[in-house]
């Protein structure tokens, strides 16, 4: 493998990536079957948007995971898994979702679309409970990949608007910005209570 990495020097593989790969492989070799304290994953960046004309959009960019199998495709590249937008048949509710976490769990659950389906049915209190139900099922269904580690940010636009944050991980960070108050960005660090399987927050805003 070192020969392959050396051949990539000066090309598409930055020296920092090469060094990180070798460090992570050394950590795994030394750990054996011992749980790792140094995570081998990288951060995901996601975004959901509602524009002035009422259109929604979502995007996601995954940092991936070290030492992955050659050819592995993560959730960020799969619609309905890592990212999804939709509107109800009456166009009364529009939803955009972006996900982060263990890709195999997210893909197994088609998490982005499942959350969007729950929100698109409408009903303020009902939609929150439906989304919490999606999270509880996600916490129980790990697809054989360790503990549940998924999260999402979603925007729901109907008569009123809402930003939903949900996760089975210990924490999830997000920020909310609106053009109506461009200098007033809301920063959020959601943390799961000790012993709780999920965490969820909803932040409401007017759409008119």
Long-range contacts (C-beta under 8 A, 24 or more apart in sequence): 1-25, 20-66, 21-66, 21-67, 24-66, 24-67, 25-67, 28-67, 40-65, 40-66, 40-67, 41-65, 41-66, 42-66, 43-100, 44-76, 44-99, 44-100, 44-101, 46-83, 46-98, 46-99, 46-100, 46-152, 46-153, 47-98, 47-153, 48-96, 48-97, 48-98, 48-153, 48-154, 48-155, 48-163, 49-96, 49-155, 50-94, 50-96, 50-155, 50-157, 50-161, 50-207, 52-179, 54-94, 54-157, 54-207, 55-94, 56-85, 56-87, 56-94, 56-95, 56-96, 56-155, 56-157, 57-85, 57-96, 58-83, 58-84, 58-85, 58-96, 58-97, 58-98, 58-112, 59-83, 59-98, 60-98, 60-99, 60-100, 62-100, 62-103, 65-103, 74-103, 74-107, 75-99, 75-101, 75-103, 75-106, 75-107, 75-111, 76-103, 78-107, 79-112, 80-110, 80-112, 80-113, 81-106, 81-107, 81-109, 81-110, 81-111, 81-112, 81-113, 82-106, 82-107, 82-111, 82-112, 83-112, 84-112, 84-113, 84-115, 84-116, 85-116, 86-113, 86-116, 86-117, 86-120, 87-120, 88-120, 88-121, 88-122, 92-122, 92-158, 92-159, 93-119, 93-120, 93-121, 93-122, 93-156, 93-157, 93-158, 94-156, 94-157, 94-158, 95-119, 95-120, 95-154, 95-155, 95-156, 95-157, 96-154, 96-155, 97-152, 97-153, 97-154, 98-152, 98-153, 98-154, 99-150, 99-151, 99-152, 100-150, 100-151, 100-152, 100-172, 101-149, 101-150, 101-151, 101-167, 101-168, 101-169, 102-142, 102-145, 102-146, 102-148, 102-149, 102-150, 104-143, 104-144, 104-145, 105-138, 105-141, 105-142, 105-143, 105-145, 105-148, 105-149, 105-150, 106-150, 107-143, 108-141, 108-143, 109-137, 109-138, 109-141, 109-143, 109-150, 111-138, 111-150, 111-152, 112-152, 115-152, 115-154, 115-164, 115-166, 116-154, 119-154, 119-156, 119-164, 122-158, 124-160, 124-162, 127-156, 127-162, 128-164, 128-200, 128-202, 131-164, 131-166, 131-200, 132-166, 132-198, 132-200, 134-166, 135-166, 135-167, 135-168, 135-197, 135-198, 135-200, 136-197, 136-198, 138-168, 138-198, 139-168, 139-197, 139-198, 140-197, 148-197, 157-207, 158-207, 159-207, 160-204, 160-205, 160-206, 160-207, 161-204, 161-205, 161-206, 161-207, 162-202, 162-203, 162-204, 162-205, 163-202, 163-203, 163-205, 164-200, 164-201, 164-202, 165-190, 165-199, 165-200, 165-201, 165-202, 165-203, 166-198, 166-199, 166-200, 166-201, 167-192, 167-198, 167-199, 168-192, 168-197, 168-198, 168-199, 172-199, 176-203, 176-205, 178-205
